[in-house]
Amino acid sequence: NVFFIEEPETHMHPQMQHVFIKYLLRYYKDLDLQGLVTTHSNEIVKATGLNHLRVIRERAAFVSEIFDLAKFKKEVLELSGEDKVILENFYDWFFEVGFSEIIFADRAILYEGDTERLYIRKIITLPAYKSLSEKYISYIQVGGAYAFNYEPLIDFLKIKTLIITDIDYNKGAISEDDILTSKTTNSSINNFYNIAFPKQGDPSIKDLYKWKTEKGTILSDELIYLAFQASDDNYSRTLEEAMLGKHYNVNAFDTKLRSEWCKLRSDDKLKFSIPNNREDEEDSLFSIRDIIQSTTNSKTDFMYSVILTGLSESMLPKYIEEGLIWLMKE
């Protein structure tokens, strides 16, 4: 009445692994068997689901620990003040489609969108980050609104994790004073801030800048580094703004003539859109924010152009660089 299988993925196509483990789970249940399946297959892990998983992770030399993910899920749902159905769906569905490989990871990087994915994977290949390229890194795409939900799993599995997200303050803030008094729409940043500073409410951008410079955005017993733009990232609110701000050494709200932007784009062979001149103006002034808003539908093309022109390292924003340096430390 006990059935053991060792690494069934050997010589098995990924789709067959998925089909096989689904069949195997039904087989165990129908025959009322207990058993153990050992695997290094992400496909099998995805198809198995949290309730059936036990993860063995090395804690020190010759010392390992078993993590019961069924127990983790139960405890998280019991402690949560949120809608338990929504949270349970989050862990079940997103585990299957997105972050199952985290259980194999030495490190994890959480990021927001496709441009971040392209850029981070390129940066990791640079010589400065060789030690990271030698580790198994789990890359997990997650919006700013949901990155906070991963904190319990990161804490449970004790995985050193870099979360890269945008500060996303009010787009209408076009001066330093306006920026400092505005607030972020990124709920994960707000949630992490409220852990670090209980009962203070949602922070202003000035509060977030102070948090980064005075205390550092390292959380969960130094397991999580929360990376977002600060004043030394040229007051940018997104990755693309930060990259252009660094490259051209201007703040996100500083302006240049349209003709200047056209020349810069041509000289650097970067792909970004420039708004048309305003009515009754022969050569209008535009900021980096104007450029990025105009480039909204072609951000992937912009990132490809950065990578293919060899500008990836020189355009690396400070907030990402600092996060990667932290992630390399043992």
C-alpha positions in Angstrom: 0.0 0.0 0.0 3.0 2.3 -0.4 4.3 3.3 -3.9 7.6 5.1 -4.5 8.8 6.6 -7.8 12.2 8.2 -8.3 12.4 11.0 -10.9 9.8 9.9 -13.4 10.8 12.8 -15.7 13.9 11.0 -16.9 13.7 10.6 -20.7 10.2 12.1 -20.7 8.9 15.0 -22.8 7.7 17.9 -20.7 4.1 17.5 -21.9 4.2 13.8 -21.1 5.5 14.7 -17.6 2.4 16.9 -17.0 0.1 14.2 -18.2 1.8 11.4 -16.3 1.8 13.2 -12.9 -1.9 14.1 -13.3 -2.6 10.4 -14.0 -0.4 9.4 -11.1 -2.3 11.6 -8.6 -5.6 10.0 -9.7 -4.0 6.6 -9.4 -2.9 7.2 -5.8 -6.3 8.5 -4.9 -8.4 5.8 -6.6 -6.4 3.0 -5.0 -6.1 4.8 -1.7 -2.3 4.5 -1.8 0.4 6.5 0.1 3.5 7.2 -1.8 6.5 9.4 -2.6 7.6 10.8 -5.9 11.0 12.5 -6.1 11.6 15.0 -8.9 13.6 17.9 -10.2 11.1 18.7 -12.9 9.3 22.0 -12.9 6.6 20.6 -15.1 5.8 17.9 -12.5 5.9 20.4 -9.7 3.5 22.7 -11.5 1.0 20.0 -12.2 1.2 18.6 -8.7 0.0 21.7 -6.8 0.9 23.1 -3.4 -1.0 20.6 -1.3 1.1 17.6 -2.4 4.5 19.2 -2.2 7.3 18.7 0.3 10.5 20.6 -0.6 13.9 19.6 0.7 16.3 22.6 0.8 19.9 22.8 2.0 20.2 25.1 5.1 23.9 24.6 5.7 26.7 22.1 4.7 25.3 18.6 5.1 22.1 20.1 6.8 18.8 20.0 4.9 15.2 21.0 5.9 11.8 19.8 4.7 9.2 22.4 3.9 5.6 21.2 3.9 3.8 23.5 1.4 0.4 22.1 2.3 1.0 23.3 5.9 2.2 26.7 4.5 -1.0 27.2 2.5 -3.2 26.3 5.4 -1.4 28.6 7.8 -1.5 31.5 5.3 -5.2 31.2 4.7 -5.9 31.0 8.4 -3.9 34.1 9.2 -5.1 36.2 6.3 -7.6 39.0 6.8 -8.3 39.1 3.0 -10.9 37.2 1.0 -9.6 33.6 1.5 -11.1 32.4 -1.8 -9.2 35.0 -3.7 -5.9 34.3 -1.8 -6.3 30.5 -2.3 -6.9 31.0 -6.0 -3.8 33.2 -6.1 -1.5 30.6 -4.7 -3.0 27.7 -6.6 -3.3 29.3 -10.0 -0.2 31.4 -10.0 1.9 28.5 -8.6 0.8 26.4 -11.6 1.4 29.1 -14.3 4.1 31.3 -12.8 6.2 30.7 -9.8 6.5 27.0 -9.2 10.2 27.0 -10.1 10.9 29.1 -7.0 11.1 25.9 -5.0 14.3 25.0 -6.9 15.9 28.5 -6.7 19.0 29.7 -5.0 17.7 33.3 -5.5 14.5 34.8 -6.9 13.9 38.0 -8.8 10.4 39.4 -9.1 9.7 41.9 -11.8 6.7 43.7 -13.4 6.7 43.3 -17.2 8.3 42.0 -20.4 10.7 44.9 -20.7 12.0 44.2 -17.2 12.4 40.5 -18.0 14.4 41.3 -21.2 16.6 43.8 -19.4 17.3 41.9 -16.2 18.2 38.6 -18.0 20.7 40.6 -20.2 22.2 42.4 -17.2 22.8 39.1 -15.4 25.0 37.9 -18.2 27.5 40.8 -17.6 30.8 40.1 -16.0 30.0 42.2 -12.9 27.2 39.8 -12.0 29.0 36.5 -12.8 28.3 35.1 -9.3 24.6 35.4 -10.0 24.8 33.7 -13.4 26.3 30.7 -11.6 23.2 30.3 -9.3 19.8 29.0 -10.2 17.6 32.1 -10.3 13.8 32.0 -10.4 12.5 34.9 -12.5 8.8 35.6 -11.6 6.7 38.2 -13.4 4.3 39.9 -11.1 2.5 43.2 -11.1 3.1 45.8 -8.4 -0.3 45.1 -6.9 0.5 41.5 -6.2 4.2 41.3 -5.4 3.4 41.6 -1.7 1.5 38.3 -1.8 4.7 36.4 -2.4 6.3 37.5 0.9 4.8 34.6 3.0 6.2 32.0 0.6 9.6 33.7 0.4 9.7 33.8 4.1 8.6 30.2 4.4 11.2 28.8 2.0 13.9 31.2 3.1 14.8 32.3 -0.4 16.8 35.5 -0.9 14.7 37.6 -3.2 15.0 40.9 -5.1 11.7 42.6 -5.9 12.0 45.2 -8.7 9.0 47.5 -9.1 8.1 51.0 -10.1 7.4 53.8 -7.7 4.5 55.0 -9.9 3.8 58.3 -8.3 1.3 60.7 -9.9 2.1 61.3 -13.6 1.0 64.9 -13.2 3.8 65.6 -10.8 6.3 67.6 -12.9 8.5 69.3 -10.3 10.5 68.1 -7.4 8.1 69.6 -4.9 5.1 68.0 -6.6 6.9 64.6 -6.7 7.9 64.7 -3.0 4.3 65.4 -1.8 2.6 62.9 -4.1 2.0 59.2 -3.3 2.6 55.9 -5.0 -0.2 53.9 -6.6 1.9 50.7 -6.1 0.1 48.8 -3.4 3.0 46.4 -2.7 5.3 49.3 -1.9 2.6 50.7 0.5 2.1 47.3 2.1 5.8 46.7 2.7 6.2 50.3 4.0 3.4 49.7 6.5 5.3 46.6 7.8 8.4 48.6 8.3 6.6 51.6 9.8 3.3 50.3 11.4 0.3 52.6 11.8 1.9 55.5 9.8 -0.5 55.1 6.8 0.4 55.2 3.1 3.7 57.1 2.6 4.5 60.1 0.5 7.2 59.9 -2.1 9.4 61.9 0.3 8.8 59.2 3.0 9.8 56.5 0.5 13.0 58.3 -0.5 13.9 58.7 3.2 13.2 55.0 3.8 15.6 54.0 1.1 18.4 56.3 2.1 18.2 56.1 5.9 17.1 52.5 6.7 17.2 50.6 3.4 14.4 48.6 2.0 15.5 45.2 3.2 12.7 43.2 4.8 11.6 39.8 6.1 14.8 39.1 8.2 17.0 40.3 5.3 15.4 37.9 2.8 13.7 40.6 0.6 15.2 43.7 -1.0 12.5 46.0 -2.4 14.0 48.0 -5.3 12.2 51.1 -6.7 13.3 54.4 -8.1 14.6 57.2 -5.8 15.7 60.8 -6.2 19.2 59.6 -7.4 17.4 57.8 -10.2 16.6 61.2 -11.7 13.2 61.4 -10.0 11.9 58.8 -12.4 8.7 56.8 -11.8 9.3 53.9 -14.2 12.2 51.7 -15.4 12.3 53.4 -18.9 12.3 56.9 -17.4 15.2 55.9 -15.1 17.2 54.5 -18.0 16.8 57.6 -20.2 17.4 59.9 -17.2 20.7 58.2 -16.5 21.8 58.0 -20.1 21.1 61.7 -20.8 21.9 62.9 -17.3 18.6 64.8 -16.8 15.7 64.5 -14.4 12.5 62.9 -15.5 10.7 66.3 -15.6 13.5 68.3 -17.3 12.8 69.3 -20.9 14.6 69.4 -24.3 13.5 70.7 -27.6 11.9 68.2 -30.0 14.8 68.7 -32.4 17.3 67.8 -29.7 15.4 64.6 -28.9 15.4 63.7 -32.6 19.2 64.1 -32.8 19.8 62.1 -29.6 17.6 59.3 -30.9 19.4 59.2 -34.2 22.9 59.4 -32.7 22.2 56.6 -30.2 20.1 54.4 -32.4 17.5 54.0 -29.7 13.9 53.3 -30.5 11.6 55.6 -28.7 8.7 57.8 -29.8 8.8 61.6 -29.8 5.5 63.6 -29.6 4.6 65.9 -32.4 5.2 69.6 -32.0 2.3 71.3 -30.1 0.0 73.6 -32.1 1.5 76.9 -33.0 5.0 75.8 -31.9 7.8 75.1 -34.3 10.0 73.2 -31.8 8.2 72.1 -28.6 9.8 71.2 -25.3 9.3 67.7 -24.1 10.4 65.8 -20.9 11.5 62.2 -20.5 8.1 61.5 -19.2 6.5 62.8 -22.4 8.9 60.6 -24.4 8.0 57.5 -22.3 4.2 58.2 -22.5 4.5 58.5 -26.2 6.5 55.2 -26.3 3.9 53.3 -24.2 3.0 50.9 -27.0 6.5 50.1 -28.1 8.5 49.7 -24.8 9.7 46.3 -25.9 11.2 47.8 -29.1 12.9 50.4 -26.9 14.4 47.7 -24.7 15.6 45.6 -27.7 17.3 48.7 -29.0 19.1 49.3 -25.7 20.4 45.7 -25.6 21.3 45.5 -29.3 23.2 48.8 -29.2 25.3 47.7 -26.3 24.0 50.3 -23.9 22.6 47.9 -21.2 25.3 48.4 -18.6 25.7 52.1 -19.1 21.9 52.7 -18.8 21.6 50.5 -15.7 19.5 52.5 -13.1 21.0 52.8 -9.6 18.1 51.1 -7.8 18.5 47.9 -9.9 22.3 48.0 -9.6 22.1 48.2 -5.8 19.5 45.4 -5.7 21.6 43.1 -7.8 24.7 43.8 -5.6 22.7 42.9 -2.5 21.4 39.7 -4.2 25.0 38.6 -4.9 26.0 38.6 -1.2 25.9 35.3 0.6 
